[in-house]
Amino acid sequence: MSYADEVFQQNCREILHSGVWDTDLAVRPRWEDGTPAHTVKKFGIVNRYDLQKEFPILTIRRTYFKTCIDELLWIWQKKSNNIHDLRGHIWDQWADENGSIGKAYGYQLGLKHQYPEGEFDQVDRVIYDLRHNPASRRIMTNLYNFDDLHDMALYPCAYSMTFNVSGHTLNAILNQRSQDMLAANNWNVVQYAVLVHMMAQISGLQAGELIHVIADAHIYDRHIPIIEGLLQKTPRSAPLFHIDPSVTDFYQFTRDSFSLEGYDPYPFEEKIPVAV
């Protein structure tokens, strides 16, 4: 039985049973027809995934593994903010006529900063410290740059990663200000689980725990029937995760460097409405 399924179902039950609705408040998101997109939420959810035990992907519905990786590499490897560099279309509605999403996500990771050891962007600084300063308590990234928020098509939701080495194990915390549980929860978990595996391998470490901290974990009003259907499903076994052991350069990973063995999710044909 997949632990990721258990966590997801538990989170959703808590939100539906004891969450707080925002129907009495003015909200920013709108459905395609212009109707306000209201949510029921829980504040401050913390989930822990032991990556040595299993890979945290849902089986009660399919999570598109390769597409998750495409977006991860677009942000962390290409450090791009242009959808023309991305294989999928998940960012299309936020892009301008040139394909840009503004100074968001990959753009922030690619900015250079000066350190005593030299000039690094955020990704390269993480890699440098994991290899040269593994005892450091300062190995982190942050996409929430207040100076550039006005130039972002969407403020970053998953905005910070903190990496920490304990012995020969790499652990990490993903901080998220906002989480659409149906559309994005497992998507982000899968992406950052893969990222921990990547960073661990290129640093000669073992992937350990991914801790996911969500400030505002919510379910949209029009998503509730789909969520209720997923809560009726019995989780299946988690697949085995494989990473190409020959890759030791972060920038040499491709979508084909990763695979899942035995991934057998339930069919999922529902069209998920997205609030913008």
N, C-alpha and C positions, 0 to 999 in steps of 0.2 A: 504494500500500500504506500503510495507516494506521500511523503511528509509534506511536500509543498501543497498538495490538495487539502490535507488536513488543516494546515495553517490558513489557507485561503477560505475554506468553508467556515472555520471558526471565526475569522475576522468578519466575514459577511454576516454571519448569524448575530454577532455582537452589535454590528452596525444597525441591522434591521430591528433587533429586539430592544436595544437600549440607546440607539443613536439619537441625535438631535437634528430636527428638520430646520431648514432655513426659509421655509415658505412665507414667513412673516417679514423677510428682509428683501431689500433690493439686491439682485445678484447680477454679476457681469455676464456670465455665459448665456448664450441663446441657442435654441434648436434651429434647424434650418428654416422652419416656418416662422421664426421670430419670437416664439414663445420662450419666456424665461425658463432656464434649465435649473431646476431646484434639486437639492441633494439632501440626503440624510447622512450624518457623519459621526465618527468617533474621533476624538482628539488624542494624539499621542500613542499610536500603536507601535510596538517594538517586536519584530520577529527575528529569530536566529536560525540560520541554516548551516549545518555542519557539512561542508563540501567534501569531507573525507568519507562521509557515510553514503551520500547519494546526491545526484544532481537535481536541483529544485525546479522542476518543470511540471506544469499541470498535466494530469491525464483526464480529468473530468471535461476538458475541452482542449482542443489543439492550441498550442502556442507555436507560432511559426519561427522555429529555431534559427534557420538561416537568415530570415529577414531581420530578426533581432540582432544577429551578428553583423549584418550589413550596416545597420544604423550605428551600432557600437563602434565599428571601424571607421565609419564616416565622421563620428565625433572625436574619437580618441586617437585614431591613427592618421586620418587625413586632416583632422582639425578643420573641417570645412563647415561653412555656414550656407552653402549653396546646394539646393536640391538636385542640380544637374550632376553633382558628384555622388548622388545616392541612387541605388538601384530601385528602391521602393518608392511609394507615393504617399507615405503617411504624413509628410510635411507639406504637401502641395498647397493646402488651403491657407497656410501661414506665410507662404513665400510671395515676394513681390514679382513684378513683371520680368525681372532679371534672374529670378530663382533664389534670391537671397532671403534669409530669415533674420537679417540684421546681425548685430554684434552679440550673437547668442551661441551657446553650446560650444561647438568646435572652435569658433573664433576665439573664445576666451581661453581655451586650453592652449591655443597656438601663440598667444601673446608672450613675448620675451620679457624676462625679469632679471635684474642684476643681483647676483649673490657673491659672497666672498670667493667661491670657487669658479665663478664665471657667469656667463649669461645662459639661462635656460628658459624654456617654456614650462608650463606646469607638468606636462606628461614626462618630459625628459628629466625634470627635477626629481620626480617620483622614482624613475628608473635609476638615476644616479644615487639617490639616497638608499634605495633598497640594496644596491650593490656595494656601496662604500660606507654608508652610515646606518646599518640595519638597527642599531639601538636607538636611533632618533625617534622622538615623539612628535616630530614636526612633518611627517610625511603625509601630505594631504593636498587636495585640490579644491578649488572653490569657483563655481561659475557665476555666483551671484554678485556681480560687479555693479555696485550702485551707480557709478559714473556712466555706465553704458545701458542701464535699464531702459532709458527712453529710446534707444536704438535697437531694441529687441522686439521681434514679432510676437514672442511669447516669453515671459519670464521663465527661467529654468525651474522645472519641477524637481527633478533629481539634481540637486545643486552641489553636493559636496561628497567627496570620498576621503576617508581617513584610513591609511594603511598602517599596520603595526606588526612588527616581527617579534614573535615569541619563540626563542630557540631556533628551530628550523622551519617554523610554521608562519605563514603569512595570513593574518586576519584583516578584516576591513569592515568599516561602517559606512553604509550608504545613507545619507540624510536627504529626506524628501519633504518639501514644504507642503505638497499637495499630491493626492493620489486618486485617480479614477480607478476604482477597484476592478471593474469589469474590463475596461479597455486596456489598462496599462499596468496593473499590479504585477502579474507574473511576467509580463514583457520586461519590466525593469529588473526583476529578480534574476531572470535568466541572463540578461545582458551583463549585470555586474558580477554574477557568479562566474561567467566566462572571463571577465576582466581580471578577477582575482586569480583564476587559473593561469591566465597569460602572464601577469606580473610575477606570480610565484615561479613559473617555469624559467623565465628569462633571468631570474635572480638566484636560481639554484635552491629554491625553497619549495615547501609543500603547501598547497592551498588548505586553509583551515576554515574558520568561520566567516560567513557574511552576515552581518547584523544590519537589518533594514529598519530604519527609524522613520516613521511617517507622522508628520504633524497633523494634517487634515486628511483622514482616510474616509472617502465618501462614495456613496452609490447614487447615481442620478435617478430621478423619478422614473424616466422611461426605460431604465435598465433593470428595474426591480423584477419584472416577470422573467427575464433571462436568468438573473441571479437565483431566483427561487427554483428554476429548473435545474441549475447546476448544483444546488444544495441537495437535490434528490438523488444525485448520482453517487455510486460507490467508487472511491478511488481505485485505480489499478496500480500495478507495480511501477516504480520509477525506472527509467532507462539508465543504461550505463553511458557515461560521458567519456569521450575519447578526444585527446588533444595530440597533435603531431609532436612527438618527443624530440624531433630533430631541430625544431625552431628555437633559436636562442636569441634572436633579434626581434624585438617587439614589432618592428615595422615590416617584418617578413611574414607575419601571420596573414592568412586570407580566410575567407568564409569556408574554404575547403580544408582548413587546418583542424576543424572541429566536426565531430559527428556524434550521433546518439545511437546506441544499440538497443533494440527492443522497445522503441518508443511506440506505444499503441494507445493513443488517446481516443476518447469517445468522439464520434462524428459531431461536428458543430456547424450548422448551416445558418444560424441566426445572423442577421445583419445588425451590427451594433451602431445605433445612432451616435454621432459625435457632436458634443456641444462645443461651440467656438465662442 
